[in-house]
């Protein structure tokens, strides 16, 4: 240090690596400085403030209202103490110090760490936690971990803490004491949740860490003026030899075992019912399809013979009518006299009826012929069939006619593919069943063209 005006110039700086607040004291000769000059700072002393820290100059009782004044120097800074960078000095240094030119002045200097992280290890001894479902069973629980904090709002920190007698060890002890209280609160409330069992607390480290950090961040800012950056719970331990844990474990295991068994039984019942429903649906579907096929065949048969049946009925009616008319127009043989009018009427009516009957027969014949021609021209009705198909060794289906055509179009179903439906004794080739009607018909090979005749050889004439 340089010597100036009979004293030693000060180099004001903080060389600590882990701190929040550190008070600087000058290096003076104890024989010449009984103690009241421990806060004296010489004019022109060197001031060094690193990046991420700040220096606070506190002038005791120098304000107009008798309160302390403060000057704050933010890092990085490396210079000398002058009026230009400490404006309060110009107000507190009187003529006794030469107008602020060379004399020492009294101030307390504190270095505040705004950048570095500070960690506190904590360990919470066993405390009783109760399960919400069994409030009579207490399980001892302990926890340990680490918190990381830093200082971001120095003004709030100074309001909550005395800089004069600040001690880092005492500050960490205060944080540990508050942390124990807050952690107990978080763990007890989690265990009190109806969906949480105390037995499961050991596996809920992440949830406990997140809940504790959310709850404590505001508390640390309000109580200590520091920013809680992270709270890491390393372990949550249960006293597994305690009576409460043993009883709770037995009860919980029994409930879980019974619940698991009941769920398994319910799943088996559901599976069996589903299989039974599927079988019933298949049987009902096949029965409906068989009935529809039979009904379609009956309708087709009745339609084909409806014309012939109507003709027979009308012919019989005509016969009866002709017989009645013949009787009414016959001769009166019993009286020995002929009835010419009746006979003529009968002949006329008989002729008319004959012509009418001939027309009816002719018309019915044409109708029947048209019906047969239309029936012969209509394509055969597609049978409503449902077959299982064996594709690549795997049973598929049942497939209806449309699905079978798709399989035929894709080449998966050929005439030599095995098929089966209800009522068949065993699997058979598709070509041997009604599925064969679904295959497209291919025209026969055209006949070979006729061989032209060999022309005869002309006779040889001798000249």
Helices and strands as residue ranges (DSSP letters): E 3-4, E 7-8, E 11-12, E 21-24, E 40-41, E 46-49, E 53-59, E 69-74, E 77-80, H 89-92, G 95-97, E 105-106, E 108-113, E 118-130, E 138-150, H 154-160, H 168-191, G 198-203, H 205-224, E 227-238, H 243-328, H 340-377, E 387-391, E 394-399, H 401-409, E 418-420, E 428-429, G 430-432, G 434-438
